[in-house]
Amino acid sequence: MSLSLAFLLREGSEAALGQIRLVF
């Protein structure tokens, strides 16, 4: 739920990006 965490996950892996998109 942190901005840095979201950014790290987004740049970390495409799978994480998909999860973030689901949350948002």
CNS distance restraints for C-alpha pairs under 8 A (distance, minus, plus):
assign (resid   1 and name CA) (resid   5 and name CA) 6.84 0.50 0.50
assign (resid   1 and name CA) (resid   6 and name CA) 6.84 0.50 0.50
assign (resid   2 and name CA) (resid   6 and name CA) 6.13 0.50 0.50
assign (resid   3 and name CA) (resid   7 and name CA) 6.13 0.50 0.50
assign (resid   4 and name CA) (resid   8 and name CA) 6.01 0.50 0.50
assign (resid   5 and name CA) (resid   9 and name CA) 6.09 0.50 0.50
assign (resid   6 and name CA) (resid  10 and name CA) 5.98 0.50 0.50
assign (resid   6 and name CA) (resid  20 and name CA) 7.36 0.50 0.50
assign (resid   7 and name CA) (resid  11 and name CA) 6.20 0.50 0.50
assign (resid   8 and name CA) (resid  12 and name CA) 5.56 0.50 0.50
assign (resid   9 and name CA) (resid  13 and name CA) 6.28 0.50 0.50
assign (resid   9 and name CA) (resid  16 and name CA) 5.46 0.50 0.50
assign (resid   9 and name CA) (resid  17 and name CA) 6.76 0.50 0.50
assign (resid  10 and name CA) (resid  14 and name CA) 6.80 0.50 0.50
assign (resid  10 and name CA) (resid  16 and name CA) 5.82 0.50 0.50
assign (resid  10 and name CA) (resid  17 and name CA) 4.76 0.50 0.50
assign (resid  10 and name CA) (resid  20 and name CA) 7.56 0.50 0.50
assign (resid  11 and name CA) (resid  17 and name CA) 7.79 0.50 0.50
assign (resid  12 and name CA) (resid  16 and name CA) 7.17 0.50 0.50
assign (resid  13 and name CA) (resid  17 and name CA) 6.62 0.50 0.50
assign (resid  14 and name CA) (resid  18 and name CA) 6.44 0.50 0.50
assign (resid  15 and name CA) (resid  19 and name CA) 6.47 0.50 0.50
assign (resid  16 and name CA) (resid  20 and name CA) 6.18 0.50 0.50
assign (resid  17 and name CA) (resid  21 and name CA) 6.17 0.50 0.50
assign (resid  18 and name CA) (resid  22 and name CA) 6.39 0.50 0.50
assign (resid  19 and name CA) (resid  23 and name CA) 6.39 0.50 0.50
assign (resid  20 and name CA) (resid  24 and name CA) 6.13 0.50 0.50
